[in-house]
Amino acid sequence: MPLHSLVSVAPNALLGLWHLTEPAGELWSRLPAPAHYLARFPNGRDELRARQWLAARVLAHQLLRELTDAPATLHNDANGRPFLAELPAYGVSLSHSGEWVAALLSTAGAVGTDIEQVRPKAQQLARRFLSETERADAGQDAAKHSLYWSAKETLYKLLNRRGVVFKEQLRLTPFELREAGVLTGHLLLENSRSQHHIHYQHPAPGYVLTYCVDGR
């Protein structure tokens, strides 16, 4: 069953995970308003990324049906963030990596989610996105580096603003890595500072997932 899980993570928010096994044709058949998505389908993507894009939208609509009977379609704003044009109060966040796809929907307020395969790449790029304190905390642990990256991606999606410096403006309090837990994230902007709780888990071997619901 491609839908791996559907979990209420707040009174007004659902998180869904999809195990990507279907060919593109089957995913197209599951999408409502296929003409709408065909017009927005990104050209030039390889076969896997095309299937990830489709599965994310299939999953988002499955979550949407749990929250409302109102018809709606996904669009992307100027920053690339997905939104439901017919339901402007809703928050939407999508992510995919390898054979896993995540979607987070809220009926009120911004949300962010990110799923990542644990790979050496995050460790190799650590100097670009981690502060000195964060790098020291991550040490030589590839899973922890990937979790730091995922959590910062979730914060970035929650903020929805271009030009943010991950290393300086998105900060995480050092933590002990467990199977699941909550990280403390900080948005350090020019005229404001805010603190956010970022939940994490390992949805499958070799993957990390993070999510945040605005205000929680």
N, C-alpha and C positions, 0 to 999 in steps of 0.2 A: 504494500500500500504506500504510494508516494507521500501522502500526508503522514509525517512521522509523529507530530504532536501539535496540539492546539491548547494553549494554557492561558488562563486569565492571570495577568501579572499586576493588575490594579483593577479597582472597581469599574474603570472605563476603558481598559486596554487589554488586547489579546496579542499573544506572541505565537507565531506558527513556524514550524520547521518542515521542510519538504526534502525528501530524499530523491534526488534527481536520477531517474532511471528511464524516463520516456523519451522517444524520439520527438523531434520538433513537430511533426505532423499531429501527433496525439495531443501535444500541448496546445497547438492552435485550436483544435476541436473543443477544448475545454474553456477557451476564453469567450466571455460575452463580448459583444460589439467587436468582432474580429476586424472589420473594416477600419475602425478607430485605431486599433493597435498596429495594423498593417501599415497605415500611414505614418506611424511613429517608430516603426521597427528600425533599429540602427543598422545601416549597411556596413559591410566589410567585417563583420564579426565572424570568428571561426565557429565551427559547429557547436562546440561546448558552450561558448559564451552566448550564442544565440539561444540555446536551450535554457541556460540560466536566466536570461532576460525574460523569456516566455514563462518559465516556471514561477518566477517572482510575482508576475502579474496574475497568474492563475491562483497562487496562494493568497495574494492580497484580496482577490475577489471572494475566495472561500472564507477568509476572516470577516470581510465586509458583510457577508450574508448572515454571520452570527450576530452582528451588531445592529443591523437595520435592514428593512425591506426596500429602502429607497434605492433606485438605480443610480449608479455613478460610474465614472470612468477616470482612470489615472492619467495625469498629465505631469510635465516637469516644469518647474519654474526656472528663472534665469540662472539660478545656481545649480540646476540639475536635480533639485530635490523633488521627489514625487509628491503629488497632492491630488485630492479628489475635487474636481472643479465644482461638482454639484453639492458637495458637503464641505464648505470651507473651514468649518470648525474642527474637522477631523485632522489628526496627525498621522502621517504615514512614513515608514522607513523600510527600505528593502536592502538586502545584502545577499551575496552569494560567493561561494568559494568551493572549487572542486565539485563534488557531487552533492553539496548541501546548499539549500536556499533558506533564508530567514525573512520573515515579514512581521512588522509590528504596527498595529493600528490602534489609535485612541480616538474616542469620540470627543475629546476636549484636550487641547494642549499638544505641544511639540513632543516628539519621540525620536529616539535614535537607536539603531541596532547595527551590529556588525558581526560577521562570522569569518573566521580565518583558518586556513590550514597552518599547522605549525611547520614552518620551513626556515631554513637558515637565512633567508632574505631579510627578515626583520632584525636579526642580530647583525647582519652585515651593514644595515642602514641605520643602526642605533644612534650614531653620532648626529644624524640629521634630525631625529625626532624625539630623542630622550635628553633630558637635562642630566647634568653630572650625577645628581643624587639618584635619579631614576636608573641610570646606567649601572651605578654601583649596586643598586638593589637587584637589578636583573642578573648581574653576574654573568655566568656562562650558560644560563638556562634558556634554551631555545623556546620552550613553551612560555616562559615568563616574558620574553621579548615579544612574542606574538600576541600575548594577552595585553601588554602595554600598548602595542600598536592598535589592536582591536578596540580597546577602551578609548583611546584618543580619537579613533575614527567615529565611535559612537558620540563622543562629546562634540566633534565637529559637525556631525549630522544634526545633533540637537540644536546647535547654534545657528547653522545654515547661513554662514557668511564666508565669502571668499577672502583670501589674503591672510588667514590666520597662521601664525607661526607655531607649529605643533610643539617645538622644543621649549618655547618660552611662554606661550599663552594657554596651552593645554597641559595642565600638570596633574599628576597622580601621586597620592600619598603612598609611600612604600608599603608593601603588603607581603603576607605569607601566602604562597600559592597553595590552594586546596582544590578539591573536586568542584566546589561551587562556593560562591561568596559574594561579597559586596565591596567594591572599591570606592574610595573617595576621590572624586575628580574636581578640579578647580578650573574655571574659566577666568583668565586674567586679561581683561580687555582694557582699552585705553581709559575708559571712564566708569568701569564697573568691574566688580568681582562677584562670582557666585560659586556655590558649592553644590555638587550633585552626587547622588548615589548611583553607581554603575554596577549592575548585577552581572555576574559572569557564571559560566558553566562550561563543561566539556560535553557537547552534545553527541560526539562520536569520537572514537580513538583518533588522535592526531588533529583535532579541531578545537578551537575555542570560540565561544559566543558571548557577546556582551550586549546589554541593552539598558536603556534609561528612559523613564517616563518623566516628563517635566514635573518638577516639584516632588519627586519621590526618589 
